Amino acid sequence: MSTQIITATGRRKEAISCVRLQAGTGKIKVNGKPYENYFTTEAIRGYINQPLVVTSSTTSVDIDATLKGGGLAGQAGALRFSIARALIKKDPSLRPVLKNSGMLTSDARVKERKKPGQPGARRRFQFSKR
């Protein structure tokens, strides 16, 4: 008996997440470590678990993720997005549930570039009349 492995990709800001999802007991590994060691904040872990909780598959799948680039928040967003995509590949009937909870929408917000003649993206140098 061979287990089916489903792959999916997610992006957020500068972070890229590649996920391998298969039937299992609910283990999540990120870059070879348990995800509790990689994401130390409880809020970020809850954010990542949202697609699994909404579809009630927290104890039925194992996830092996590879994360590159960005910071922890961006990586968490990319991981959440890729988990949601993988769950849909596994069971297309979960699509309406994930869609209504907003987990299939890519968050396209990225850091705005610095403009020439200014110290930042929006910040301006102090105006001096005299």
Secondary structure as UniProt FT lines:
FT   STRAND          6..12
FT   TURN            13..14
FT   STRAND          15..23
FT   STRAND          28..30
FT   TURN            31..32
FT   STRAND          33..34
FT   HELIX           35..38
FT   HELIX           42..54
FT   TURN            55..56
FT   TURN            58..60
FT   STRAND          61..68
FT   HELIX           72..90
FT   HELIX           92..94
FT   HELIX           95..100
FT   TURN            101..102
FT   TURN            116..117
//
